[in-house]
Amino acid sequence: MAAIDYLELFDESIAAGGRVQSLPFDCATARTVQVTLATGPLSDAVEWRVLFGPVSNGGFAAACSGTFEHFHHLGIDVPVFGPQVMVDVENRGASPFLMLGMIRIVHEFE
């Protein structure tokens, strides 16, 4: 049996030099999470990261990361590496960016 959570990550503008970070979401009973992100103009100055934790120091560690240098949209399936997942996006550019994002967590129960 499975339960699926569709959760909004972001729907906001990120100022130049700014960062947005989602809340941590429970994924302890999931095998993978699917993350969908979308932005406006292409830019290698806008970096995204999918993080899992908490790790031994109480923080979160990046499982994967990238930029929007080549694509406006991102859809990835990430194996679960911890009991919680969060997504963070940083704008290292000179212009603000609109960032939209969703996460899909499929909880599997026996």
C-alpha positions as CSV (number, residue, x, y, z in Angstrom):
1,M,0.0,0.0,0.0
2,A,1.2,3.5,-0.7
3,A,0.3,7.1,0.2
4,I,1.4,9.9,-2.0
5,D,2.1,13.5,-0.8
6,Y,2.1,16.3,-3.4
7,L,3.6,19.3,-1.7
8,E,4.5,22.8,-2.8
9,L,8.1,23.9,-2.3
10,F,8.1,27.4,-3.7
11,D,6.1,29.9,-5.6
12,E,8.0,33.1,-5.0
13,S,10.6,35.5,-6.4
14,I,14.2,35.1,-5.2
15,A,16.1,38.4,-5.0
16,A,19.5,38.8,-6.4
17,G,21.9,37.2,-4.0
18,G,18.9,35.6,-2.2
19,R,18.0,32.0,-1.2
20,V,14.8,30.1,-0.6
21,Q,14.6,26.9,1.4
22,S,11.7,24.6,1.8
23,L,10.5,23.2,5.0
24,P,11.8,19.7,5.8
25,F,9.3,17.0,4.8
26,D,9.0,13.5,6.2
27,C,10.2,10.8,3.7
28,A,11.2,8.1,6.2
29,T,8.9,5.5,4.6
30,A,9.7,6.5,1.0
31,R,12.2,5.0,-1.4
32,T,12.4,8.0,-3.7
33,V,11.2,11.6,-4.0
34,Q,10.4,13.4,-7.2
35,V,11.3,17.1,-7.3
36,T,10.0,19.5,-10.0
37,L,11.4,23.0,-10.3
38,A,10.8,25.8,-12.8
39,T,12.2,29.2,-13.3
40,G,12.3,32.0,-15.9
41,P,15.4,32.9,-17.8
42,L,18.3,30.4,-18.2
43,S,21.1,31.1,-15.7
44,D,24.0,29.2,-14.3
45,A,23.8,31.6,-11.3
46,V,20.7,30.0,-10.0
47,E,21.6,26.8,-8.1
48,W,19.3,24.1,-6.7
49,R,20.1,21.4,-4.1
50,V,18.1,18.4,-2.8
51,L,19.1,17.7,0.8
52,F,18.5,14.9,3.3
53,G,18.9,14.7,7.0
54,P,19.3,15.2,9.7
55,V,22.9,13.9,9.6
56,S,25.2,13.3,12.6
57,N,25.8,17.1,13.2
58,G,22.0,17.8,13.0
59,G,22.2,19.5,9.6
60,F,21.2,18.4,6.1
61,A,23.5,17.0,3.4
62,A,23.2,17.6,-0.3
63,A,22.3,14.5,-2.3
64,C,22.3,16.2,-5.7
65,S,22.6,19.7,-7.1
66,G,22.7,21.7,-10.3
67,T,21.9,25.0,-12.1
68,F,19.4,26.3,-14.6
69,E,22.1,26.9,-17.2
70,H,20.5,24.7,-19.9
71,F,16.9,24.2,-18.9
72,H,14.0,26.2,-17.5
73,H,12.4,23.1,-15.9
74,L,13.8,20.3,-13.8
75,G,12.2,17.0,-13.0
76,I,14.3,14.5,-11.1
77,D,13.7,11.3,-9.1
78,V,16.1,11.1,-6.1
79,P,16.7,8.1,-3.9
80,V,15.9,8.8,-0.2
81,F,19.1,9.1,2.0
82,G,17.5,10.2,5.3
83,P,14.2,10.6,7.2
84,Q,13.6,14.1,6.0
85,V,14.1,16.0,2.7
86,M,14.3,19.6,1.8
87,V,15.1,21.7,-1.3
88,D,17.1,24.9,-1.4
89,V,17.6,27.3,-4.3
90,E,20.2,30.1,-4.3
91,N,20.3,33.0,-6.7
92,R,23.9,34.2,-7.1
93,G,23.0,36.4,-10.0
94,A,22.3,40.1,-10.4
95,S,18.5,39.8,-11.3
96,P,15.6,38.4,-9.3
97,F,14.1,35.0,-10.4
98,L,10.7,33.5,-10.1
99,M,11.0,30.0,-8.6
100,L,8.2,27.4,-8.7
101,G,8.6,24.0,-7.2
102,M,6.7,20.8,-6.1
103,I,7.8,17.6,-4.5
104,R,6.1,14.2,-4.7
105,I,6.8,11.7,-1.9
106,V,5.5,8.2,-2.3
107,H,5.3,6.6,1.2
108,E,5.3,2.8,1.0
109,F,3.7,0.6,3.7
110,E,3.5,-3.1,4.0
